[in-house]
Amino acid sequence: MGAAMKGLLRTLKGLGMAVLSIAVVCAVWQILVKGFALDPFLTRGPLDVWTYLTDPANDAERDLLWEAGKVTALDSLIGLAGGAIAALVTAIAFALWRGVEQTLLPVAMALRAVPLVAMTPLIALIFGRGLAGVTVIAGIVTFFPVLVNVSLALRAVPKSSVDLMRAYGASPYSTLWKVQLPGALPALFAALRVAAPLALVGALLAEWLATGKGLGYLMLASVTTFELDRMWTGVTLVTVASIVLYSLISVIEQLTLSRYAPEQSR
């Protein structure tokens, strides 16, 4: 079987798993709503959301949700990319220079201990209430899981492999590029799968507290005005986006590992 066919099969498998995950979440959600006879004034099931979205009379609502969704998608994706790149660069610096890790890691962990809700107003004050501020907030929640997982993976490379590279006169940079980074790819993608939904949460938090845009602000405004159909639809869109993003990263992982670290691909 050719590489292109294998890649196509992995992509189709990832999409199928995303669809299955969404179906399971919707089924459990509908069962909980109906099984516990939750107050229909306050709660909505997936069937209610579907009816709301497909109602021809709700064209204006769909446009509103679409525009807000685009803002949140951009905020979260830029935050995810920015946080992951910053974490990867920092993890590489930790692997090359142990003194950098001993100096900066305690600072990073101290910052991680500060609740993001408390930091958001300060970040908005420094970086503004636009894309830069949201990117920083979404990037922070992405940064730490990627940093910790990749740092551990870079140090977990078998010592025999590193010794072999040194025996052949390879520099630390060559060893990092040819041995440590390929070995850390599974940890990197595992961290990205965890960080992707967190980036969405970070973007929503920034929209709630700072920007007044996107799905985050729209959901908050919908609660205060009791437009609960819109609010539950926003929750559904965020949930579906998290599952799709998780599955997409899994597909990219398999395609990447099959090319650069085939012994670690599933």
SEZATI-187995 format. One record per atom (N, C-alpha, C): residue in three letters; x, y, z. Coordinates in steps of 0.1 Angstrom, whole numbers, padded with zeros to 4 digits, always signed. Example, Ala and Ser with C-alpha at 12.3 -4.5 7.8 and 13.67 -1.06 7.14 Angstrom:
BEGIN
Ala+0132-0057+0078;Ala+0123-0045+0078;Ala+0132-0033+0078;Ser+0128-0022+0071;Ser+0137-0011+0071;Ser+0129+0000+0079;
//
This chain:
BEGIN
Met+0008-0012+0000;Met+0000+0000+0000;Met+0009+0012+0000;Gly+0006+0022-0009;Gly+0014+0034-0010;Gly+0012+0043+0001;Ala+0022+0052+0002;Ala+0022+0062+0014;Ala+0009+0071+0013;Ala+0006+0075+0000;Ala-0006+0083-0002;Ala-0019+0076+0003;Met-0020+0064+0000;Met-0032+0056+0004;Met-0032+0055+0019;Lys-0021+0052+0025;Lys-0020+0051+0040;Lys-0024+0064+0046;Gly-0019+0075+0041;Gly-0023+0088+0046;Gly-0038+0091+0045;Leu-0044+0087+0033;Leu-0058+0089+0032;Leu-0066+0081+0042;Leu-0062+0068+0044;Leu-0069+0060+0053;Leu-0068+0065+0067;Arg-0056+0070+0071;Arg-0055+0076+0084;Arg-0064+0089+0086;Thr-0064+0096+0075;Thr-0073+0108+0076;Thr-0088+0104+0077;Leu-0092+0095+0069;Leu-0106+0090+0070;Leu-0109+0084+0084;Lys-0099+0077+0089;Lys-0101+0071+0103;Lys-0103+0082+0113;Gly-0094+0092+0112;Gly-0095+0103+0122;Gly-0108+0110+0121;Leu-0113+0113+0108;Leu-0126+0119+0107;Leu-0137+0111+0112;Gly-0136+0097+0110;Gly-0147+0088+0115;Gly-0147+0088+0130;Met-0135+0088+0136;Met-0135+0089+0151;Met-0141+0102+0156;Ala-0138+0113+0149;Ala-0144+0126+0153;Ala-0159+0125+0153;Val-0165+0120+0142;Val-0179+0119+0140;Val-0185+0110+0151;Leu-0178+0099+0154;Leu-0183+0090+0164;Leu-0183+0096+0178;Ser-0172+0104+0181;Ser-0171+0111+0194;Ser-0182+0121+0196;Ile-0185+0129+0185;Ile-0196+0138+0185;Ile-0209+0131+0188;Ala-0211+0120+0181;Ala-0224+0113+0182;Ala-0226+0108+0196;Val-0215+0103+0202;Val-0215+0097+0216;Val-0219+0109+0226;Val-0212+0120+0224;Val-0214+0132+0233;Val-0229+0136+0232;Cys-0234+0137+0220;Cys-0248+0142+0218;Cys-0258+0132+0224;Ala-0255+0119+0222;Ala-0264+0108+0228;Ala-0264+0109+0243;Val-0252+0110+0249;Val-0252+0111+0264;Val-0259+0123+0269;Trp-0256+0134+0262;Trp-0263+0147+0265;Trp-0278+0146+0264;Gln-0283+0141+0254;Gln-0298+0140+0252;Gln-0304+0130+0262;Ile-0297+0120+0266;Ile-0302+0110+0276;Ile-0302+0117+0289;Leu-0292+0125+0293;Leu-0292+0132+0306;Leu-0303+0142+0306;Val-0305+0150+0296;Val-0316+0160+0296;Val-0330+0154+0297;Lys-0332+0143+0290;Lys-0345+0136+0291;Lys-0347+0127+0303;Gly-0336+0120+0306;Gly-0336+0110+0317;Gly-0338+0117+0330;Phe-0332+0128+0332;Phe-0334+0135+0345;Phe-0345+0146+0345;Ala-0352+0147+0334;Ala-0363+0156+0332;Ala-0359+0170+0336;Leu-0348+0175+0331;Leu-0343+0188+0334;Leu-0352+0199+0329;Asp-0352+0210+0336;Asp-0361+0221+0333;Asp-0359+0226+0318;Pro-0369+0224+0310;Pro-0368+0228+0296;Pro-0366+0243+0294;Phe-0369+0251+0304;Phe-0367+0265+0303;Phe-0352+0269+0303;Leu-0345+0261+0311;Leu-0330+0264+0313;Leu-0321+0255+0305;Thr-0325+0243+0301;Thr-0316+0234+0294;Thr-0321+0231+0280;Arg-0312+0228+0272;Arg-0315+0224+0258;Arg-0307+0211+0255;Gly-0313+0202+0248;Gly-0306+0190+0243;Gly-0300+0193+0229;Pro-0293+0183+0224;Pro-0287+0185+0210;Pro-0298+0185+0200;Leu-0309+0179+0202;Leu-0320+0180+0192;Leu-0326+0194+0192;Asp-0327+0200+0204;Asp-0332+0214+0204;Asp-0322+0223+0197;Val-0309+0221+0199;Val-0299+0229+0192;Val-0300+0228+0177;Trp-0302+0215+0173;Trp-0303+0213+0158;Trp-0315+0220+0152;Thr-0326+0219+0160;Thr-0338+0225+0155;Thr-0336+0240+0154;Tyr-0329+0246+0164;Tyr-0327+0260+0164;Tyr-0318+0265+0153;Leu-0308+0257+0150;Leu-0298+0260+0139;Leu-0304+0259+0125;Thr-0313+0249+0124;Thr-0319+0246+0110;Thr-0332+0254+0108;Asp-0337+0261+0117;Asp-0349+0268+0116;Asp-0347+0280+0105;Pro-0355+0280+0094;Pro-0353+0291+0084;Pro-0355+0305+0090;Ala-0362+0306+0101;Ala-0365+0319+0106;Ala-0353+0324+0114;Asn-0342+0316+0116;Asn-0331+0320+0124;Asn-0319+0323+0116;Asp-0320+0328+0104;Asp-0309+0332+0096;Asp-0300+0342+0102;Ala-0306+0352+0109;Ala-0298+0362+0116;Ala-0290+0356+0127;Glu-0296+0347+0134;Glu-0289+0340+0145;Glu-0277+0332+0140;Arg-0279+0325+0129;Arg-0268+0317+0123;Arg-0257+0326+0119;Asp-0260+0337+0113;Asp-0249+0346+0109;Asp-0242+0352+0121;Leu-0249+0355+0131;Leu-0243+0360+0144;Leu-0233+0350+0150;Leu-0238+0337+0150;Leu-0230+0327+0156;Leu-0218+0324+0147;Trp-0220+0324+0134;Trp-0209+0322+0124;Trp-0198+0332+0126;Glu-0201+0345+0127;Glu-0192+0356+0128;Glu-0184+0355+0141;Ala-0192+0352+0152;Ala-0185+0350+0165;Ala-0176+0338+0165;Gly-0181+0327+0159;Gly-0173+0315+0158;Gly-0159+0317+0151;Lys-0160+0325+0140;Lys-0147+0328+0133;Lys-0137+0335+0142;Val-0142+0345+0150;Val-0133+0352+0159;Val-0127+0343+0169;Thr-0135+0334+0175;Thr-0130+0325+0185;Thr-0120+0315+0179;Ala-0123+0310+0167;Ala-0114+0300+0160;Ala-0101+0307+0158;Leu-0101+0319+0153;Leu-0088+0326+0150;Leu-0080+0328+0163;Asp-0087+0333+0174;Asp-0081+0335+0187;Asp-0074+0322+0192;Ser-0082+0311+0192;Ser-0077+0299+0198;Ser-0066+0293+0190;Leu-0067+0293+0176;Leu-0057+0287+0168;Leu-0043+0295+0169;Ile-0044+0308+0169;Ile-0032+0316+0170;Ile-0026+0314+0184;Gly-0034+0313+0194;Gly-0029+0311+0208;Gly-0023+0297+0209;Leu-0029+0287+0203;Leu-0024+0273+0203;Leu-0010+0273+0196;Ala-0009+0279+0184;Ala+0003+0279+0177;Ala+0014+0286+0184;Gly+0010+0298+0189;Gly+0020+0306+0196;Gly+0025+0300+0208;Gly+0016+0294+0216;Gly+0020+0288+0229;Gly+0028+0276+0226;Ala+0025+0268+0216;Ala+0032+0255+0213;Ala+0046+0258+0208;Ile+0047+0268+0199;Ile+0061+0272+0194;Ile+0070+0277+0205;Ala+0064+0286+0214;Ala+0072+0291+0225;Ala+0076+0280+0235;Ala+0067+0271+0237;Ala+0070+0259+0246;Ala+0081+0250+0240;Leu+0080+0248+0227;Leu+0090+0239+0220;Leu+0104+0246+0220;Val+0104+0259+0217;Val+0117+0266+0218;Val+0123+0266+0232;Thr+0114+0268+0242;Thr+0119+0267+0256;Thr+0124+0253+0260;Ala+0117+0243+0255;Ala+0121+0229+0259;Ala+0134+0226+0252;Ile+0136+0231+0240;Ile+0149+0228+0233;Ile+0160+0235+0241;Ala+0158+0248+0245;Ala+0168+0255+0253;Ala+0171+0248+0266;Phe+0161+0242+0272;Phe+0163+0234+0284;Phe+0172+0222+0282;Ala+0169+0215+0270;Ala+0177+0203+0267;Ala+0192+0207+0263;Leu+0194+0218+0257;Leu+0208+0222+0253;Leu+0216+0228+0265;Trp+0209+0236+0273;Trp+0216+0243+0284;Trp+0209+0241+0297;Arg+0214+0232+0305;Arg+0207+0228+0317;Arg+0206+0240+0327;Gly+0215+0250+0326;Gly+0214+0262+0334;Gly+0201+0270+0331;Val+0197+0270+0319;Val+0185+0277+0315;Val+0173+0271+0321;Glu+0173+0258+0321;Glu+0161+0250+0328;Glu+0161+0253+0343;Gln+0173+0253+0349;Gln+0173+0255+0364;Gln+0169+0269+0367;Thr+0171+0279+0358;Thr+0168+0292+0361;Thr+0153+0296+0358;Leu+0148+0291+0346;Leu+0135+0295+0341;Leu+0124+0286+0345;Leu+0126+0273+0347;Leu+0115+0264+0350;Leu+0108+0268+0363;Pro+0115+0271+0374;Pro+0108+0275+0386;Pro+0099+0288+0384;Val+0104+0297+0376;Val+0096+0309+0372;Val+0084+0305+0365;Ala+0085+0296+0355;Ala+0074+0291+0347;Ala+0063+0284+0356;Met+0068+0276+0365;Met+0059+0269+0374;Met+0052+0279+0383;Ala+0059+0289+0388;Ala+0053+0299+0397;Ala+0042+0307+0389;Leu+0044+0310+0377;Leu+0034+0317+0369;Leu+0022+0308+0366;Arg+0025+0295+0365;Arg+0014+0285+0362;Arg+0005+0284+0374;Ala+0010+0287+0386;Ala+0002+0286+0398;Ala-0008+0297+0400;Val-0006+0308+0392;Val-0015+0320+0393;Val-0027+0317+0385;Pro-0039+0318+0390;Pro-0051+0316+0383;Pro-0052+0325+0370;Leu-0056+0319+0359;Leu-0056+0327+0347;Leu-0067+0338+0348;Val-0077+0335+0355;Val-0088+0346+0357;Val-0082+0358+0363;Ala-0073+0356+0373;Ala-0066+0367+0379;Ala-0056+0374+0370;Met-0050+0367+0361;Met-0040+0373+0352;Met-0046+0380+0340;Thr-0058+0376+0337;Thr-0064+0381+0324;Thr-0065+0397+0324;Pro-0070+0403+0335;Pro-0071+0418+0334;Pro-0057+0424+0332;Leu-0047+0419+0339;Leu-0034+0424+0338;Leu-0028+0422+0324;Ile-0031+0410+0318;Ile-0026+0408+0304;Ile-0033+0417+0294;Ala-0046+0419+0296;Ala-0053+0428+0288;Ala-0048+0443+0289;Leu-0044+0446+0301;Leu-0039+0460+0303;Leu-0025+0462+0296;Ile-0017+0451+0296;Ile-0004+0452+0290;Ile-0005+0451+0275;Phe-0012+0441+0270;Phe-0012+0437+0256;Phe-0024+0443+0248;Gly-0033+0449+0255;Gly-0045+0454+0249;Gly-0056+0444+0248;Arg-0068+0448+0244;Arg-0080+0440+0243;Arg-0082+0434+0229;Gly-0072+0435+0221;Gly-0073+0429+0207;Gly-0067+0415+0206;Leu-0063+0412+0194;Leu-0058+0399+0191;Leu-0046+0395+0199;Ala-0037+0405+0201;Ala-0025+0402+0209;Ala-0028+0397+0223;Gly-0037+0404+0230;Gly-0040+0400+0243;Gly-0046+0386+0244;Val-0056+0384+0235;Val-0062+0371+0234;Val-0052+0360+0231;Thr-0043+0362+0222;Thr-0032+0353+0219;Thr-0024+0349+0231;Val-0020+0359+0238;Val-0012+0356+0250;Val-0020+0348+0260;Ile-0032+0351+0262;Ile-0040+0343+0272;Ile-0042+0329+0268;Ala-0046+0327+0255;Ala-0047+0313+0250;Ala-0034+0306+0249;Gly-0023+0314+0246;Gly-0010+0307+0245;Gly-0005+0303+0259;Ile-0009+0310+0269;Ile-0004+0306+0283;Ile-0009+0292+0286;Val-0022+0289+0284;Val-0027+0276+0288;Val-0022+0265+0279;Thr-0017+0269+0267;Thr-0011+0259+0258;Thr+0003+0257+0261;Phe+0010+0267+0266;Phe+0025+0267+0268;Phe+0029+0256+0278;Phe+0022+0255+0290;Phe+0027+0247+0300;Phe+0026+0232+0297;Pro+0015+0226+0293;Pro+0015+0212+0290;Pro+0025+0208+0279;Val+0026+0216+0269;Val+0036+0213+0258;Val+0050+0214+0264;Leu+0053+0224+0272;Leu+0067+0225+0278;Leu+0070+0213+0286;Val+0062+0209+0295;Val+0065+0198+0304;Val+0066+0185+0297;Asn+0057+0182+0288;Asn+0057+0169+0281;Asn+0070+0168+0271;Val+0073+0179+0264;Val+0084+0178+0255;Val+0097+0178+0262;Ser+0098+0186+0273;Ser+0110+0186+0281;Ser+0113+0172+0287;Leu+0103+0165+0292;Leu+0105+0152+0297;Leu+0109+0142+0286;Ala+0103+0144+0274;Ala+0106+0135+0263;Ala+0120+0137+0258;Leu+0124+0149+0257;Leu+0138+0152+0252;Leu+0148+0145+0262;Arg+0145+0145+0275;Arg+0155+0139+0284;Arg+0153+0124+0285;Ala+0142+0119+0280;Ala+0139+0104+0281;Ala+0145+0096+0269;Val+0152+0103+0260;Val+0158+0095+0249;Val+0168+0085+0254;Pro+0169+0073+0249;Pro+0178+0063+0255;Pro+0193+0068+0255;Lys+0199+0066+0266;Lys+0213+0071+0267;Lys+0222+0065+0256;Ser+0219+0052+0253;Ser+0228+0046+0243;Ser+0227+0053+0229;Ser+0216+0058+0226;Ser+0215+0066+0213;Ser+0223+0079+0213;Val+0222+0085+0225;Val+0230+0098+0226;Val+0245+0094+0226;Asp+0249+0084+0233;Asp+0263+0080+0233;Asp+0268+0076+0220;Leu+0260+0070+0212;Leu+0264+0066+0198;Leu+0266+0078+0190;Met+0257+0088+0191;Met+0259+0101+0183;Met+0273+0107+0188;Arg+0275+0107+0200;Arg+0288+0113+0205;Arg+0300+0106+0200;Ala+0299+0092+0200;Ala+0310+0084+0195;Ala+0313+0087+0181;Tyr+0303+0091+0173;Tyr+0306+0095+0159;Tyr+0309+0110+0157;Gly+0311+0117+0168;Gly+0315+0131+0168;Gly+0304+0141+0165;Ala+0292+0137+0167;Ala+0280+0146+0165;Ala+0280+0157+0176;Ser+0276+0169+0171;Ser+0275+0180+0181;Ser+0262+0178+0188;Pro+0260+0185+0200;Pro+0247+0185+0207;Pro+0236+0189+0198;Tyr+0238+0198+0189;Tyr+0227+0203+0181;Tyr+0223+0192+0171;Ser+0233+0185+0165;Ser+0230+0174+0156;Ser+0223+0163+0164;Thr+0227+0160+0176;Thr+0220+0149+0184;Thr+0206+0153+0187;Leu+0204+0166+0190;Leu+0190+0171+0193;Leu+0182+0169+0180;Trp+0186+0173+0169;Trp+0179+0173+0156;Trp+0176+0159+0151;Lys+0186+0150+0152;Lys+0184+0137+0146;Lys+0179+0126+0156;Val+0181+0128+0169;Val+0177+0117+0178;Val+0166+0122+0188;Gln+0169+0133+0195;Gln+0160+0137+0206;Gln+0147+0143+0201;Leu+0147+0151+0191;Leu+0134+0157+0186;Leu+0125+0146+0179;Pro+0130+0137+0170;Pro+0122+0126+0165;Pro+0116+0118+0177;Gly+0124+0115+0187;Gly+0119+0107+0198;Gly+0109+0114+0206;Ala+0109+0128+0206;Ala+0099+0136+0214;Ala+0086+0139+0206;Leu+0085+0135+0193;Leu+0073+0138+0186;Leu+0060+0133+0192;Pro+0060+0120+0196;Pro+0047+0115+0202;Pro+0043+0123+0214;Ala+0053+0127+0223;Ala+0050+0136+0234;Ala+0045+0149+0230;Leu+0051+0155+0220;Leu+0046+0168+0215;Leu+0032+0167+0210;Phe+0028+0157+0202;Phe+0015+0157+0197;Phe+0005+0153+0208;Ala+0009+0145+0218;Ala+0000+0142+0230;Ala-0002+0155+0237;Ala+0008+0163+0239;Ala+0006+0176+0246;Ala-0003+0185+0238;Leu-0002+0185+0224;Leu-0010+0194+0216;Leu-0025+0189+0217;Arg-0027+0176+0218;Arg-0041+0172+0219;Arg-0047+0176+0232;Val-0039+0177+0242;Val-0044+0182+0255;Val-0046+0197+0255;Ala-0036+0204+0248;Ala-0036+0218+0248;Ala-0047+0224+0239;Ala-0051+0217+0229;Ala-0060+0223+0219;Ala-0074+0227+0226;Pro-0080+0219+0233;Pro-0092+0223+0240;Pro-0090+0234+0250;Leu-0078+0234+0257;Leu-0074+0244+0266;Leu-0073+0258+0259;Ala-0067+0258+0247;Ala-0066+0270+0239;Ala-0080+0276+0236;Leu-0089+0268+0234;Leu-0103+0273+0232;Leu-0108+0279+0245;Val-0106+0272+0256;Val-0111+0278+0269;Val-0104+0291+0271;Gly-0091+0292+0269;Gly-0084+0304+0271;Gly-0089+0315+0262;Ala-0092+0312+0250;Ala-0098+0322+0241;Ala-0112+0327+0246;Leu-0120+0317+0250;Leu-0133+0321+0255;Leu-0132+0330+0268;Leu-0122+0326+0276;Leu-0120+0334+0289;Leu-0116+0349+0285;Ala-0107+0350+0275;Ala-0103+0363+0271;Ala-0114+0371+0266;Glu-0123+0364+0258;Glu-0135+0371+0252;Glu-0145+0375+0263;Trp-0146+0367+0273;Trp-0155+0370+0284;Trp-0151+0382+0292;Leu-0137+0383+0295;Leu-0132+0392+0304;Leu-0126+0404+0298;Ala-0122+0403+0285;Ala-0113+0414+0280;Ala-0119+0420+0267;Thr-0122+0412+0257;Thr-0124+0417+0243;Thr-0138+0421+0240;Gly-0148+0414+0246;Gly-0162+0416+0242;Gly-0165+0412+0228;Lys-0158+0402+0223;Lys-0160+0396+0210;Lys-0160+0381+0211;Gly-0164+0375+0199;Gly-0163+0361+0198;Gly-0175+0353+0205;Leu-0173+0340+0205;Leu-0184+0332+0211;Leu-0184+0333+0226;Gly-0172+0336+0232;Gly-0172+0337+0247;Gly-0181+0349+0251;Tyr-0179+0360+0245;Tyr-0188+0372+0249;Tyr-0202+0370+0245;Leu-0204+0363+0233;Leu-0218+0361+0229;Leu-0225+0352+0238;Met-0219+0341+0243;Met-0225+0332+0253;Met-0228+0340+0266;Leu-0219+0348+0271;Leu-0221+0355+0283;Leu-0233+0365+0282;Ala-0233+0372+0271;Ala-0244+0381+0268;Ala-0257+0374+0267;Ser-0257+0362+0261;Ser-0269+0354+0259;Ser-0275+0350+0273;Val-0266+0347+0282;Val-0271+0343+0296;Val-0278+0354+0303;Thr-0271+0366+0302;Thr-0277+0378+0309;Thr-0290+0382+0303;Thr-0293+0379+0290;Thr-0306+0383+0284;Thr-0315+0371+0282;Phe-0311+0359+0288;Phe-0319+0347+0288;Phe-0322+0343+0274;Glu-0313+0345+0264;Glu-0314+0339+0251;Glu-0307+0326+0251;Leu-0313+0316+0258;Leu-0307+0304+0261;Leu-0305+0294+0249;Asp-0313+0296+0239;Asp-0311+0288+0227;Asp-0297+0291+0221;Arg-0295+0304+0220;Arg-0282+0309+0215;Arg-0270+0304+0224;Met-0272+0305+0237;Met-0261+0301+0246;Met-0258+0287+0244;Trp-0268+0278+0244;Trp-0266+0264+0243;Trp-0260+0260+0229;Thr-0264+0268+0219;Thr-0258+0265+0206;Thr-0243+0269+0206;Gly-0239+0280+0213;Gly-0225+0283+0214;Gly-0218+0272+0222;Val-0223+0267+0232;Val-0217+0256+0240;Val-0215+0244+0230;Thr-0225+0241+0222;Thr-0224+0230+0213;Thr-0213+0232+0203;Leu-0212+0244+0198;Leu-0202+0247+0188;Leu-0188+0246+0193;Val-0186+0250+0206;Val-0173+0249+0212;Val-0169+0235+0215;Thr-0179+0227+0219;Thr-0177+0212+0221;Thr-0173+0205+0209;Val-0180+0208+0198;Val-0177+0201+0185;Val-0164+0205+0180;Ala-0161+0218+0181;Ala-0148+0223+0177;Ala-0136+0217+0185;Ser-0138+0215+0198;Ser-0127+0208+0206;Ser-0125+0194+0201;Ile-0136+0186+0198;Ile-0134+0173+0193;Ile-0128+0172+0179;Val-0132+0181+0171;Val-0127+0181+0157;Val-0112+0185+0158;Leu-0108+0195+0166;Leu-0094+0199+0167;Leu-0086+0188+0173;Tyr-0091+0181+0183;Tyr-0084+0169+0188;Tyr-0081+0159+0178;Ser-0091+0156+0170;Ser-0090+0145+0160;Ser-0081+0150+0149;Leu-0081+0162+0145;Leu-0073+0167+0134;Leu-0058+0166+0138;Ile-0055+0170+0151;Ile-0041+0168+0156;Ile-0037+0154+0156;Ser-0046+0144+0159;Ser-0043+0130+0159;Ser-0039+0126+0144;Val-0047+0131+0135;Val-0044+0127+0121;Val-0030+0133+0117;Ile-0028+0145+0120;Ile-0015+0151+0117;Ile-0003+0144+0123;Glu-0006+0139+0136;Glu+0004+0131+0143;Glu+0008+0119+0135;Gln-0002+0111+0131;Gln+0000+0099+0124;Gln+0008+0101+0111;Leu+0004+0111+0103;Leu+0011+0115+0091;Leu+0025+0119+0093;Thr+0027+0126+0104;Thr+0041+0131+0107;Thr+0050+0120+0112;Leu+0044+0111+0121;Leu+0052+0100+0126;Leu+0055+0090+0115;Ser+0046+0088+0106;Ser+0049+0078+0095;Ser+0060+0082+0086;Arg+0062+0096+0086;Arg+0073+0101+0077;Arg+0086+0103+0085;Tyr+0086+0108+0097;Tyr+0098+0112+0104;Tyr+0102+0102+0115;Ala+0092+0095+0120;Ala+0095+0085+0131;Ala+0086+0073+0129;Pro+0088+0065+0118;Pro+0079+0054+0115;Pro+0078+0043+0126;Glu+0089+0042+0133;Glu+0089+0032+0144;Glu+0080+0035+0155;Gln+0076+0048+0156;Gln+0067+0052+0167;Gln+0052+0054+0163;Ser+0050+0053+0150;Ser+0036+0055+0145;Ser+0027+0043+0148;Arg+0014+0045+0150;Arg+0005+0034+0153;Arg-0002+0029+0141;
//
